[in-house]
Amino acid sequence: MKFENKQQLIAAIRKDIIGELEAIIQYTAHLNATDEPLAKAVWTQIRDEERVHVGELLTLLTYYEPSEIETLAAGEKEVKEIMETIR
C-alpha cells in the first residue's frame, strides 16, 4: 500500500502509536501476572523498546504535522497548571 497523500501517512503514524501503546499495556499486564524472573526480564526489555518506539513515532508525527508540537505543549501546560493547584 502506498500513501496517496500526507494525511494518509500521518494517519498511519497515529495508528502505529496506538499499536505501540497497546503493546506496552499488554507487556505490562504480563509482567504483573508473573513472578518468573526470566519472563519478567524479557517482557520488561520488550516493553521498554516499545516505549522508545512511541518516542520515535511521536518525533516522526511532529515532523510531518508540526502543529502537533503546539497541541502537545498545550496539554503539558494544562497538566502543569493542575499540578500547581494540588501541591
C-alpha positions as MATLAB code, in Angstrom:
seq = 'MKFENKQQLIAAIRKDIIGELEAIIQYTAHLNATDEPLAKAVWTQIRDEERVHVGELLTLLTYYEPSEIETLAAGEKEVKEIMETIR';
ca = [
       0.000    0.000    0.000;
       1.328    3.400   -0.956;
       0.111    6.503    0.814;
      -1.581    8.824   -1.612;
      -1.080   11.935    0.476;
       0.486   13.279    3.633;
      -2.729   12.873    5.626;
      -2.708    9.124    4.993;
       0.895    8.972    6.158;
       0.026   10.914    9.317;
      -2.946    8.621    9.976;
      -0.660    5.585    9.636;
       1.801    7.059   12.124;
      -1.042    7.670   14.592;
      -2.210    4.067   14.190;
       1.343    2.873   14.792;
       1.451    4.898   18.015;
      -1.783    3.223   19.112;
      -0.267   -0.187   18.368;
       2.834    0.572   20.404;
       0.765    1.808   23.353;
      -1.392   -1.319   23.217;
       1.748   -3.464   23.235;
       3.079   -1.573   26.279;
      -0.178   -2.224   28.116;
      -0.088   -5.906   27.177;
       3.525   -6.454   28.236;
       2.918   -4.590   31.498;
      -0.078   -6.822   32.224;
       2.072   -9.888   31.570;
       4.752   -8.535   33.906;
       2.189   -8.044   36.643;
       0.814  -11.552   36.151;
       4.015  -13.500   36.807;
       6.796  -13.863   39.319;
       9.055  -15.704   36.850;
      12.323  -13.704   36.688;
      13.234  -14.638   33.104;
       9.801  -13.824   31.708;
       9.743  -10.551   33.648;
      13.197   -9.604   32.361;
      12.303  -10.311   28.728;
       8.917   -8.582   28.901;
      10.492   -5.575   30.614;
      13.096   -5.262   27.879;
      10.489   -5.600   25.120;
       8.091   -3.163   26.815;
      10.849   -0.604   27.168;
      11.688   -0.942   23.458;
       8.036   -0.226   22.669;
       8.258    2.926   24.785;
      11.216    4.058   22.678;
       9.162    3.328   19.554;
       6.442    5.672   20.860;
       9.043    8.417   21.165;
      10.329    7.736   17.670;
       6.836    7.781   16.214;
       5.892   10.984   18.061;
       9.010   12.594   16.624;
       8.016   11.408   13.156;
       4.471   12.684   13.688;
       5.656   16.137   14.707;
       7.949   16.248   11.674;
       5.033   15.689    9.288;
       2.466   17.520   11.437;
       4.308   20.421   13.121;
       1.106   21.750   14.708;
       1.162   18.641   16.892;
       4.047   20.217   18.823;
       1.768   23.071   19.896;
      -1.006   20.653   20.819;
       1.306   18.526   22.960;
       2.733   21.650   24.600;
      -0.781   22.894   25.382;
      -1.586   19.570   27.040;
       1.623   19.705   29.065;
       0.811   23.256   30.186;
      -2.678   22.240   31.323;
      -1.356   19.343   33.393;
       1.310   21.536   34.993;
      -1.352   24.088   35.914;
      -3.412   21.347   37.575;
      -0.304   20.075   39.363;
       0.240   23.526   40.842;
      -3.281   23.546   42.300;
      -2.820   20.251   44.128;
       0.577   20.937   45.694;
];
